[in-house]
């Protein structure tokens, strides 16, 4: 038998936190108004009890090895960012976790003096922190909602997790799909919401750097452009081939310019001005003009030779010369 909040009758309200969770869920309007309440409602739908005291499930060695192998390149590319982020937050009693798409930490940073407590709390590699298993928490809820967020102490669904403050930022692949998450967690009582805002900013910046590095690695043989920002958000990264045809766009670029996979293959200068008031990146155009001028000068105005120096076709160079208004004479 269940009550109108959807919880089994066997659940008992023996803790203050559980009382608060159930009181919130009794108000059917709150999940539409609060991201935390919406996550609590999903947690209840998953059959979770806020009073559950069991620790997070931990993958066995074979499962963990498989998870690491699936995300191996990303873990490798993330190392420098993990180290830098930990240098920023480690002394504040935080640990840093890099998880896969399923919310399983694959790599971590933490001070040895804190590691015993972090292990007890489940903030360790191989633990499962998806929302369906652990209820509202930074990693699982951030992955579910696909956005950076902080779950601060009693915003967690499970009573055993209300001592944690967890900040997460999803990491997306070159097609904009979420493939990982970067999490900074702590169990400090003296961490105010102001401190957590600083942690959130550092976490988001580190996640963006990992994402950018993965994008550049995916298109390591292409030219990577930093697109101008737009009213929709940061311009992001765009990968183009030697003919200035778009072959890849980061999640930020897709949002800023409304790009989809179907639009890949368009000339980059046909895309950048599409936004009202938008213009191509002047710095990029200046750099490209300089590179062409140098090549033409070295080739003494010979377009075929200059194209060879640039590694592009003669037809492509002719098109660039016309677009940029360059002279073929050295």
C-alpha positions in Angstrom: 0.0 0.0 0.0 1.3 3.5 -0.8 0.3 7.0 0.3 -0.4 9.9 -1.9 3.3 10.8 -2.1 3.9 7.5 -3.8 6.0 6.0 -1.0 5.5 2.4 0.2 3.7 2.2 3.6 6.7 0.3 5.0 8.8 3.5 4.8 9.0 5.1 8.2 9.7 8.8 8.9 12.3 8.3 11.6 14.6 11.1 10.5 14.2 14.8 10.2 15.6 14.7 6.6 13.2 12.0 5.6 10.3 14.0 7.0 11.4 17.0 4.9 11.7 14.9 1.7 8.2 13.4 2.1 6.7 16.8 3.0 8.1 18.3 -0.2 6.9 15.3 -2.3 3.4 15.7 -0.8 3.2 19.0 -2.7 2.6 17.9 -6.2 3.4 21.3 -7.6 7.0 21.6 -6.2 8.7 19.2 -8.7 7.8 21.6 -11.5 9.3 24.5 -9.6 12.4 23.1 -8.1 15.2 21.0 -9.7 16.0 19.4 -6.4 12.3 18.5 -5.8 12.1 17.1 -9.3 15.1 14.9 -8.6 13.7 13.8 -5.3 10.5 12.8 -7.1 12.6 10.8 -9.6 14.4 9.2 -6.7 11.2 8.0 -5.2 10.1 6.7 -8.6 13.2 4.6 -8.7 12.0 2.9 -5.5 14.6 4.5 -3.2 14.1 5.1 0.5 15.7 8.3 1.9 16.6 6.4 5.1 18.6 3.7 3.2 22.0 3.3 5.0 23.6 0.8 2.5 26.8 2.2 0.9 26.9 2.8 -2.8 27.4 -0.3 -4.9 30.9 -0.9 -6.1 31.8 -2.5 -9.4 33.8 -5.7 -9.3 37.3 -5.6 -10.8 36.2 -6.9 -14.2 33.4 -4.4 -14.5 35.6 -1.5 -13.4 38.4 -2.5 -15.8 35.9 -2.6 -18.7 34.5 0.8 -17.7 38.1 2.3 -17.7 38.9 0.7 -21.0 35.8 2.3 -22.6 36.8 5.7 -21.4 40.5 5.3 -21.6 41.3 8.1 -24.1 39.2 10.6 -22.1 40.8 9.6 -18.8 44.3 10.1 -20.4 43.5 13.5 -21.8 42.0 14.7 -18.5 45.0 14.1 -16.3 46.5 17.6 -16.4 43.1 19.2 -15.7 42.4 16.9 -12.8 45.8 17.7 -11.3 45.3 21.5 -11.7 41.8 21.3 -10.3 42.9 19.3 -7.3 45.6 21.9 -6.6 42.9 24.5 -6.3 40.4 22.5 -4.1 42.4 19.8 -2.3 43.5 21.9 0.6 39.8 22.8 1.2 39.1 19.2 2.0 37.7 18.3 -1.4 38.2 15.3 -3.6 38.1 15.3 -7.4 36.3 12.6 -9.3 36.2 11.9 -13.1 33.2 9.6 -13.9 31.9 7.9 -17.0 28.5 8.4 -18.5 27.0 5.9 -16.0 28.2 7.9 -13.0 31.1 5.6 -12.0 34.3 7.4 -10.9 37.2 6.2 -13.0 39.9 8.4 -11.6 40.1 10.6 -8.5 42.3 13.0 -6.6 42.2 13.3 -2.8 44.6 13.9 0.1 45.8 10.8 1.9 44.6 12.2 5.3 41.0 12.4 3.9 40.9 9.2 1.9 39.6 7.0 4.7 36.6 9.2 5.2 36.0 9.6 1.4 36.1 5.8 1.0 33.5 5.4 3.7 31.3 7.9 2.0 31.6 6.2 -1.4 33.7 9.0 -3.0 36.0 6.5 -4.7 36.7 4.9 -8.0 34.3 2.1 -9.0 31.4 3.3 -6.9 28.0 3.7 -8.7 26.6 7.3 -8.3 23.9 7.3 -10.9 20.6 8.9 -9.8 18.7 5.7 -10.1 21.0 4.1 -7.5 21.9 6.9 -5.2 19.0 9.4 -5.6 19.7 13.1 -5.8 23.4 13.7 -5.8 25.9 15.8 -7.8 27.1 13.2 -10.2 23.9 11.3 -10.9 21.6 14.4 -11.0 24.1 16.4 -13.1 24.3 13.6 -15.7 20.5 13.1 -15.7 19.9 16.8 -16.2 22.8 17.3 -18.5 24.0 20.6 -16.9 26.5 21.8 -14.2 25.0 22.0 -10.8 25.7 21.7 -7.0 23.8 19.5 -4.6 24.5 21.1 -1.2 24.2 18.9 1.9 20.5 18.2 2.7 19.5 18.7 -0.9 20.7 15.0 -1.3 17.9 12.5 -1.3 19.5 9.9 0.9 19.9 10.8 4.6 23.4 9.2 4.7 24.6 11.7 2.0 23.3 14.9 3.6 26.8 15.7 4.9 28.2 16.0 1.4 28.4 19.0 -0.9 28.9 18.0 -4.5 29.5 20.1 -7.5 29.5 18.5 -11.0 29.9 19.6 -14.6 29.1 17.2 -17.5 31.7 16.6 -20.2 30.6 16.2 -23.8 32.2 14.6 -26.8 32.8 16.1 -30.2 29.2 15.6 -31.2 27.8 17.1 -28.1 26.9 13.9 -26.3 27.5 13.6 -22.6 30.3 11.0 -22.0 31.6 11.9 -18.5 31.3 14.2 -15.6 33.7 16.1 -13.4 32.8 16.2 -9.7 34.3 18.0 -6.7 32.9 16.8 -3.4 33.5 17.4 0.3 32.1 16.7 3.7 33.1 19.9 5.4 30.5 21.6 7.6 32.2 25.0 7.2 31.8 25.2 3.4 29.3 28.0 2.7 27.3 28.4 -0.4 29.8 31.2 -1.3 32.7 28.8 -1.2 30.7 26.3 -3.2 30.2 28.9 -5.9 34.0 29.3 -6.2 34.4 25.5 -6.4 31.6 25.4 -9.0 33.5 27.9 -11.2 36.7 26.0 -11.0 35.0 22.7 -11.7 33.2 24.1 -14.8 36.4 25.6 -16.1 38.3 22.4 -15.7 35.5 20.4 -17.4 35.5 22.8 -20.3 39.2 22.4 -20.7 38.9 18.6 -20.8 36.1 18.9 -23.3 38.2 21.2 -25.5 41.2 18.9 -25.4 39.1 15.9 -26.4 37.6 17.9 -29.2 41.0 18.9 -30.5 42.2 15.3 -30.2 39.2 14.1 -32.2 40.0 16.6 -35.0 43.8 16.7 -34.5 44.4 16.9 -38.3 41.9 19.8 -38.8 42.1 23.5 -38.1 40.3 24.4 -34.9 38.6 27.8 -34.8 37.4 29.6 -31.6 34.0 30.9 -32.8 32.8 34.4 -31.7 30.4 34.4 -28.8 26.8 35.1 -29.5 23.8 36.1 -27.5 23.0 32.4 -27.1 26.3 31.7 -25.4 30.0 31.1 -25.9 30.9 30.5 -29.5 32.8 27.2 -28.8 35.1 25.3 -31.1 34.6 24.6 -34.8 36.8 22.2 -36.8 37.4 22.9 -40.5 39.3 21.1 -43.2 41.8 22.7 -45.6 38.9 24.1 -47.7 37.3 25.8 -44.7 34.5 23.3 -44.7 33.0 22.5 -41.2 33.7 19.0 -40.2 33.0 19.3 -36.4 31.4 21.6 -33.9 31.6 21.5 -30.1 28.4 21.5 -27.9 28.9 25.2 -27.2 29.2 26.0 -31.0 26.1 23.9 -31.8 24.1 25.9 -29.2 25.5 29.3 -30.2 25.0 28.8 -33.9 22.1 26.3 -34.0 24.4 23.7 -35.7 23.4 20.1 -36.2 25.1 17.2 -37.8 23.1 17.8 -40.9 24.8 21.2 -41.3 28.3 19.9 -41.1 29.9 20.2 -44.5 29.0 23.9 -45.0 31.7 26.5 -45.6 32.5 28.1 -42.2 31.9 31.6 -43.5 28.4 30.7 -44.5 27.7 29.7 -40.9 29.3 32.3 -38.7 27.4 35.3 -40.1 24.0 33.6 -39.9 23.2 34.9 -36.4 21.7 38.4 -36.5 24.4 40.9 -35.9 27.1 38.2 -36.1 30.3 38.5 -38.1 33.2 36.2 -38.9 36.0 36.3 -36.5 38.1 39.3 -37.5 41.2 38.0 -35.8 40.9 34.7 -37.6 40.5 36.4 -41.0 43.5 38.5 -40.3 45.6 35.5 -39.4 44.4 33.7 -42.5 45.2 36.7 -44.7 48.7 36.9 -43.3 49.3 33.2 -43.9 48.2 33.5 -47.5 50.3 36.6 -48.1 53.4 34.9 -46.8 52.9 31.9 -49.0 52.3 34.0 -52.1 55.4 36.0 -51.3 57.6 32.9 -50.9 56.2 31.5 -54.1 56.8 34.9 -55.8 53.1 35.2 -56.7 52.8 31.7 -58.2 49.4 30.4 -57.0 50.1 26.8 -57.7 53.4 26.9 -55.7 51.7 28.9 -52.9 48.9 26.3 -52.7 51.5 23.6 -52.4 53.2 25.4 -49.5 49.9 25.7 -47.8 48.8 22.1 -48.4 45.6 23.1 -50.2 44.4 22.9 -53.8 44.9 25.6 -56.3 41.1 26.1 -56.6 40.8 26.6 -52.9 43.6 29.1 -52.8 42.0 31.1 -55.7 38.7 31.2 -53.7 40.5 32.4 -50.5 42.4 35.1 -52.5 39.1 36.4 -53.9 37.3 36.3 -50.6 40.1 38.1 -48.8 40.8 40.6 -51.6 44.4 39.6 -51.9 46.9 40.4 -54.7 48.7 37.5 -56.3 51.8 39.7 -56.7 54.6 39.4 -54.0 
